[in-house]
Amino acid sequence: MRFLLTAAAIITLVPVASAADVKYQVRDTADLVDVCDTSTRAPDITTALAFCHGFLTGSAHFYYAGVPASSRFACAPNPAPSRSDVMNGFVQWTRANPQYMSEPAVETLFRYLGETYPCP
């Protein structure tokens, strides 16, 4: 109950974003690649990269938390690659595999991770 009250208090303090405030939308793989591609050198590249890193990291954490180790098809090597290395590899891999650009971004991300970092 205390958690619910705390969550409700926080939600009321967070401003509601209108559609005009939405900077990045990831509707498919092409959208994610556009945000993650550092070659674009957008004026807000720092924000774009932070969004990309957050998407990739959040997806990975969700996967590793929800899929038992015995069922995983993508495994982080030791030592693990940096977020930037994964991001850049994902962008390059996806550009070389354009048939996935209209697929859901998280599906393409895990297709890349499974091919690049398969479990032993």
Secondary structure, 3 states (H helix, E strand, C coil): CHHHHHHHHHHHHCCCCCHHHCCCCCCCHHHHHHHHCHHHCCCCHHHHHHHHHHHHHHHHHHHHHHCCHHHCCECCCCCCCCHHHHHHHHHHHHHHCHHHCCCCHHHHHHHHHHHHCECC
